[in-house]
Amino acid sequence: MEFLIILAEAVAVMGAGIGAGIAALGAGVGIGRIGGSALEAMARQPESTGDIRANMIVAAALVEGAVFFAIVLCLLVLFL
């Protein structure tokens, strides 16, 4: 019976680590796509650079907020 409890804790730790890694990977891909699309839009219409940059920053902040939520959730699984 003790073995099953230890195994369940080990699986929870592995799952939390994998989940945090996937969340960080997703954030990198998401912010990279946001930046690339914003640069392409700025190259096509240089007069709207300020508006595009502001929207890019807001979108990147939303992506990072979702990632921080995922990482905190993984840490809660890890420690609780």
C-alpha positions, 0 to 999 in steps of 0.5 A: 500500500505504501508503494502505491502512495509513493508511486502516485507522488512520483507520477504527480511530480513528473506530471507537474514537471512535464506540464510546466515544460509544455506551458513554457514551450507553448508560451515561446511558440505563441510569443514568437508567432505574435512577434513575427506576425507583428513585424510582418504587419509593420513591414507592410504598413509602416504608418501603423507601427505604434498601434501594432506594437501596442496590440502585440504587447497586450497579446504577449501579456495575455499569453504570458498570463495564461502560462503563469496560471499553468505553471502555478497550477503545476506547482500546486499539484507538486506541493499539495 
